[in-house]
Amino acid sequence: MRSLSDRIEKYLKVLIERSENEEVEIQRIELAETFQCAPSQITYVLSTRFTASEGFITESKRGGRGFIKIRKFPINENPGKTGISEAQAENILQDLRDKGFLTEREAYLLREILGREVLDPAGGESDYIRFKIINKVMKSIKETEGERNVL
């Protein structure tokens, strides 16, 4: 029998696959009620199985009507006009740093490059450019890490 974490992960991945844009927005408390577990179990699954190194971007808003948004991060050559925000890029960099794929200095430099000061002059294209840079960083890490699970 699969663990509760496995069931929650599978459930969320099915929701993401069935969505039009490979994105799902959930409420932690409702998901916890569905699986009859503590909200901290949901947090655990999100923090260990829906990370940037696993190919996901997660955003959360706490509070009364808070939510968690999980988005599959497509690592490919032709993403269309997909984009990611500065906050999403920050989450990805932090995850890569926490897992040892980036040093603190490398993460800092990339944060500076991906920030508003550098990309704002690109106007409406800044999220797309940010996506392309992160995409290339993650591909490069995957190529240099070999067997280590990055994506």
N, C-alpha and C positions, 0 to 999 in steps of 0.2 A: 504494500500500500504506500502511495506517495505521501510525502510530508505535507503539512499545511502550507508551507512556503512554496513548495512545488505547485500545489493546486492554485494558489493565488497568482503565481507567476504565469502559469498556463492560461488562466482565465483572462488576465490582463493582455497577454500576447494575442489571444484570440480576438479580443475587443479591438486591439490595434490593427490586426490584419483585416478585420471586417470594415473598418472605417475607410472612408474615401481618401483621406489624406494621411493615413498611417499615424493618427494622433487620437488620444482619448483623454477626456477630462472626467475625473472622478472625485468623489468626496471620501476622504479617509474613513470617516465615521460610518458612512453607509456601506462601504466595502467591508469594514470590520464586522458590521451587523450581519451582512450577507454570509460571511465565513465564520460567524460566531467566535470572534477572537478580539483581542485587544488592539486598539489602533497602532500600538507600538509594533505589532507583528506586521502590519501593512508597511510601516516606516522601514522596518528591517528588510522586507522584500524589495522595496523600492531602492534602498541604499545599497543593496548587494547585487541585485539582478537587473536593474534598469539604470545602469551607469553609462557614461560616455564610452568607456572602454568596451562595453557590451553593445554599443551602437544606439544608445538612447539618450535623449535629452529630457530631463524632468524639471518642472517648475512647480513651485507650490506657493499658495497664498494661505496664510493661517488666519484664523478668526472664525466668526459666526458662519459666514457663507464661503469659507475657504475651499480651495480645491487643489487637486494635484493634476497637472497636465503631463502626460507622457507622450513623447513624440519619437518615432523611429528616425534615426539619423542615417540617411542614405549615403553610403560611401560608394560613390561611382563617378564616372567621368562626365556624365551628361545629366546633371540634376535638374535641368530646366531653370526656372528662376527661384529655386528654393533659397531661403535665407535664414540666418539665425541672428538673434539679437546679441547685444553686448553682454547681457546677463547670462544668456545661454552659453556663449563662448566662455565666459568666466567659469561657469559650472563644469564645462568640459575640461578646461585647463586644470581646474582644481582636482578633478577626478584623476586625470592623467598624472598629476603631480603626486597625489596621495598614493597611487598605485606604483610609483617609482619609474614611470615612463618619461617624466620630465623632471629636471632639477628645479629648485626654487628659482634660480636665475633664469633658466629657459622659460619657465612659466611667466615670470615677471616681464621678460622681454616680449613674449607673445601677447600678454595682456596690454602692454603699451602699444604694440602694433595694431591690435584689434580694437582699440579704444576709439571713442568718438573724436578725439583730437586729430587722429590720423585719418579715419575713414569718413568723417562728416562731409568733407569736401566732395565725396563721391555721391552725395545726395541720396536719392532713392535706391541707389545700387549698393550702399554700404553693407546691408545685411547679406546680400548675395556675395560680395567680395569677402566678407568675414567667413561665410560658409565655405567658399573656395579655399581660403587659407587654412581653416581648421581641417577641411577634407584632406588637403595635401599633407598637413602635419600628421594626421592619423594614418594615412597611407604609408608615409615614410616610416613612422614608428613600427607599423605592422611589418614592413619589409625588413627593417633592421633587427626586429625582435625575434624573427623566426618562429619558433614553436610557442613562444609566450603568448598567451591569449590577450590580444588588444581589442579586437573587434568581434 
